Every structure is written in structure tokens, then in C-alpha cells.
């Protein structure tokens, strides 16, 4: 089974290039994504087509399927460009979280994607509250009072603004928020510090993957909520441990994401990798 491995701001994905006669179902995905026993990755991308257009399935390290991933989509776009399936033109990709439009720039080093509209509807997220929107609502963890904001970018997000953010905070509170009873499908979590009207700092706990150095949809979610509350303007630089993403948001909250992608190399996976010792 052959893969191409890429990284986008420290977030790595394996793109399946050649499927052979063995499966990655169940524990196989976790094994391959493990840094010690497998190849090491934050997820696996499975290329496909739908209605004669490009499509991709996004598999998390725990074997669950993500509706959408901004870093994963930039990586998938670069894969299509590397394999001469697209050129410099704009093209569409279908995901479980909706259709996006992508363009590879700077000779493959950067990708810009129209990610769709940030949806603040409680039903769309989904989040189990009685209000139409779940914005700036109180939630308490371990006796710590927080104010949370729910938004969908085709996948669920919980955005929390704080005076200071750090990896320890994400590791500590992220897992509990991911699986909080309010979120029936679990949620991605962003801890956000507003630097100024053009810059925010974000620490991320990703649903199905855990702590991550960067996330495209998380960047879109955090910037969209910041703009909704009037904390930021329509162009926002999102600073994460893995690097910086550029986000643009129009008046209807259509979101455009731009960020780097880097090819790491090819991987030829042997079936022995999946054997548990």
C-alpha cells in the first residue's frame, strides 16, 4: 500500500496512492498513524470521485471519519497538483462536510481554499441547547468558568476566548470539551487569545486526533467567531504552534483559508506493519 506524506504547518497526512489487497479498517489506521509502530501521521486521506468531481475521505488516527479538514484539504490539493490531476486552475473537492473550492499557488508551496460559510446555527453544529445560536454561553469544567461559542465549518467547533492560551491548557481541558454532553457528535476545541484586530493566537484540541500544532478548520472557526463578536476585522492571521494561517471572511461569513504545504516523501507500507506484537 503506497502513500504520499505531506505536512501543513506541522499537521501531517498520508494520502493513499495505491491500495493493495489488505485493509486499514479499525485498529489498522491507529497503527499506521502511530509515530512508533507505524508511519506516523495526524490522519489518512482517501482520494475518490463524486459526480465526476474530486472527493476525499478524511480518516482520523482513532479510525473515526472527519467531515472536513482544512490542512487535509490543502494537502489533498497539493497531491492532485503533484500527480498532474490539476494545474493552476481553481477546482472543487467534495467532502462529507460540503464542497470546497481550491487553488494551488506558488508552485505547490501554498494552497488557497474557499471553505464555505461559517454556520452559527445550534442545529448545524450540532450542540444540544435550546437557543438558535450557542454564542458566549457559560460552561464550567473542573470549577473553571468558561464562555464558549459553537460554530460549524462543516464540522463542529467550540471556540473559547481567554487572556492567555498554551499547550497545557489544550491538553488539560480539550479532551473534556471534545466529549462534553452538549456536543452529541463530539467537537473540535479552540482556545483563542485576541492579539489585535488582525491577529489571534490559537491552541487546538482536535476531535479524534488530540492536541495538534495547527488546524485549518479550527483557524476558520476561531477567526469567524472573533469577527462575529467584533474582536477582529475581515482579514485575520491565525498564529498556532505549527505556524501561521491567513483567513479572510466576507460579510456573509464565507471563509477563505490560505496556508503552506510541504511534500515529505513516499511510503510503501508493508502488511507486517499491521501485525500486533
C-alpha positions in Angstrom: 0.0 0.0 0.0 1.6 3.2 -1.2 1.2 6.7 0.4 2.5 10.2 -0.2 3.2 12.0 3.1 2.8 15.8 3.4 2.8 18.3 6.2 0.9 21.6 6.6 2.0 23.7 9.5 3.1 20.7 11.4 -0.1 18.7 10.7 0.8 15.6 8.7 -1.4 13.4 6.5 -0.8 10.3 4.5 -2.5 10.3 1.0 -3.4 6.8 -0.2 -1.9 6.5 -3.7 -2.1 2.8 -4.4 -4.4 0.4 -2.5 -3.4 -3.2 -2.3 -5.2 -6.3 -1.1 -5.1 -5.5 2.6 -7.3 -3.2 4.7 -6.7 -0.3 7.1 -10.0 -0.7 8.8 -10.3 -0.4 12.6 -7.1 -0.6 14.6 -5.0 -0.6 11.3 -5.5 3.2 11.0 -4.3 3.8 14.5 -1.3 1.5 13.9 -0.2 3.3 10.7 -0.7 6.8 12.2 1.3 5.9 15.4 4.8 7.5 15.4 6.5 4.5 17.0 4.8 1.5 15.4 3.8 2.9 12.0 4.5 5.7 9.6 3.2 8.5 11.9 0.5 10.9 10.8 -2.4 13.0 12.0 -4.7 11.2 9.6 -5.2 9.4 6.3 -6.7 10.9 3.2 -8.6 8.5 0.8 -9.0 10.0 -2.7 -12.1 9.4 -4.7 -14.7 10.9 -7.0 -18.3 12.0 -6.7 -20.4 13.1 -9.7 -17.2 13.2 -11.7 -15.5 15.6 -9.3 -12.7 15.2 -6.9 -13.7 13.9 -3.5 -11.8 12.8 -0.4 -12.5 10.9 2.8 -10.6 12.1 5.9 -9.8 9.4 8.5 -8.6 10.4 12.0 -6.0 8.4 13.9 -8.7 6.9 16.1 -10.4 5.5 13.0 -13.3 8.0 13.0 -14.1 10.0 9.9 -13.8 13.8 9.9 -16.3 15.7 7.8 -13.7 18.3 6.8 -10.1 19.3 7.5 -8.5 22.5 6.2 -4.9 21.2 6.4 -6.0 17.9 5.0 -7.7 19.6 2.0 -4.7 21.7 1.3 -2.6 18.6 1.4 -5.0 16.8 -0.9 -5.0 19.7 -3.3 -1.2 19.6 -3.4 -1.4 15.8 -4.0 -3.7 16.4 -7.0 -1.2 19.0 -8.3 1.8 16.8 -7.8 0.2 13.9 -9.6 -0.8 16.3 -12.5 -4.5 15.8 -12.0 -4.9 19.6 -11.7 -2.9 22.6 -12.8 -3.1 26.2 -11.6 -6.8 26.5 -12.2 -9.4 26.6 -9.4 -11.2 23.3 -8.8 -13.7 21.7 -6.5 -13.4 19.0 -3.9 -16.3 17.2 -2.2 -16.1 16.3 1.4 -18.5 14.8 3.9 -18.7 18.4 5.3 -19.6 20.0 2.0 -18.0 21.2 -1.2 -14.9 23.5 -1.3 -13.0 25.3 -4.0 -9.2 25.1 -4.1 -6.3 26.6 -6.0 -2.6 25.6 -5.7 -0.3 28.6 -5.7 3.5 29.4 -5.6 4.5 26.2 -7.4 2.7 24.0 -4.9 4.1 25.7 -1.8 0.8 27.3 -0.9 -2.9 26.5 -1.3 -6.0 28.7 -1.0 -9.4 27.2 -0.3 -12.9 28.7 -0.2 -14.1 26.7 2.8 -17.8 27.6 2.8 -19.8 29.6 5.2 -19.3 29.6 9.0 -22.7 28.4 10.4 -23.6 29.5 13.9 -26.9 27.6 14.0 -27.0 25.3 17.0 -28.7 22.6 14.9 -25.9 22.8 12.3 -23.0 22.4 14.8 -24.7 20.3 16.4 -25.0 21.4 20.1 -27.8 20.5 22.4 -29.0 23.9 23.6 -32.5 25.4 23.4 -31.3 28.6 21.7 -31.0 29.2 17.9 -27.3 30.0 18.4 -24.9 29.0 21.1 -22.6 32.0 21.4 -20.9 33.3 24.6 -22.7 30.7 26.7 -21.4 29.6 30.1 -19.8 26.3 30.6 -17.9 25.1 33.6 -15.1 22.5 33.8 -13.3 21.4 37.0 -14.7 24.5 38.7 -13.3 26.8 36.0 -16.0 29.1 34.4 -15.7 29.5 30.7 -17.6 31.2 27.9 -18.0 29.1 24.8 -19.0 29.7 21.2 -20.3 26.9 18.9 -19.8 27.1 15.1 -19.8 24.7 12.2 -17.3 24.8 9.3 -18.9 21.6 8.0 -17.6 20.0 11.2 -18.2 21.1 14.8 -16.2 23.6 16.8 -16.2 25.1 20.3 -14.3 28.4 20.5 -13.3 29.8 23.8 -11.6 33.2 24.3 -9.1 33.6 27.0 -6.5 36.1 28.2 -3.7 33.6 27.8 -3.5 30.2 26.0 -0.9 27.5 26.0 -0.5 23.8 25.1 -1.0 22.7 28.7 -4.5 24.4 28.7 -5.4 22.5 25.5 -4.2 19.2 26.9 -6.0 19.8 30.2 -9.4 21.0 29.1 -9.5 19.9 25.5 -10.4 16.2 26.0 -13.3 17.1 28.3 -14.7 19.7 26.0 -14.4 17.4 23.0 -16.6 14.8 24.6 -18.9 17.2 26.6 -22.5 16.0 26.6 -23.6 19.2 24.9 -21.9 18.0 21.7 -23.6 14.8 20.5 -21.0 14.3 17.7 -18.1 15.5 19.9 -16.3 18.7 18.9 -13.0 20.3 17.9 -11.9 22.8 20.5 -10.0 26.1 20.1 -8.6 28.2 22.9 -8.1 31.7 21.5 -6.3 34.9 22.5 -7.0 38.0 20.6 -3.7 39.9 19.9 -5.2 42.8 17.9 -7.7 43.3 15.1 -5.7 41.4 12.6 -4.1 38.6 14.7 -5.2 35.9 17.0 -3.3 33.1 18.8 -4.9 29.6 18.9 -4.3 26.4 20.8 -6.2 23.4 19.5 -7.6 20.1 20.7 -8.8 18.2 17.6 -11.7 15.7 17.7 -10.4 12.2 17.0 -6.7 13.3 16.9 -6.0 15.2 20.1 -3.5 18.0 20.5 -2.4 19.4 17.2 0.1 22.0 16.1 -2.4 23.5 13.6 -5.8 23.1 12.0 -7.4 24.7 9.0 -11.0 24.4 10.0 -10.1 25.5 13.6 -8.4 28.6 12.2 -11.6 29.4 10.1 -13.8 28.8 13.1 -11.8 30.9 15.6 -11.4 33.8 13.1 -15.1 33.7 12.2 -16.3 33.8 15.9 -13.7 36.6 16.6 -15.1 38.6 13.7 -18.7 37.9 14.7 -18.0 39.4 18.2 -16.2 42.4 16.6 -12.8 41.4 18.0 -11.2 41.3 14.6 -11.5 42.6 11.0 -12.2 40.5 7.9 -8.6 39.5 7.3 -7.0 37.6 10.2 -3.6 35.9 10.7 -4.1 32.9 12.9 -0.9 32.0 14.9 -0.6 28.4 16.0 2.4 26.4 17.3 2.9 25.0 13.8 2.8 28.3 12.1 0.5 31.0 10.7 -2.6 30.7 8.6 -4.3 33.5 6.6 -8.1 33.7 6.9 -10.5 36.1 5.1 -14.1 36.4 6.0 -16.7 38.3 4.0 -20.0 40.0 5.2 -21.9 36.7 4.8 -19.2 34.8 6.7 -17.9 32.9 3.7 -14.4 31.9 4.7 -11.2 31.7 2.6 -8.2 30.0 4.0 -4.6 30.2 2.7 -1.6 28.3 4.1 1.6 26.4 3.2 2.0 22.7 2.3 5.2 20.7 2.1 5.8 17.3 0.5 7.8 14.9 2.8 8.1 11.7 0.7 6.6 8.5 -0.4 5.8 5.5 1.8 5.5 1.8 0.8 3.6 0.2 3.6 4.2 -3.5 4.2 1.4 -5.7 5.7 3.7 -6.6 8.5 3.3 -3.1 9.9 -0.3 -4.0 10.9 0.7 -7.1 12.9 0.3 -6.6 16.7 3.3 -7.9 18.7 
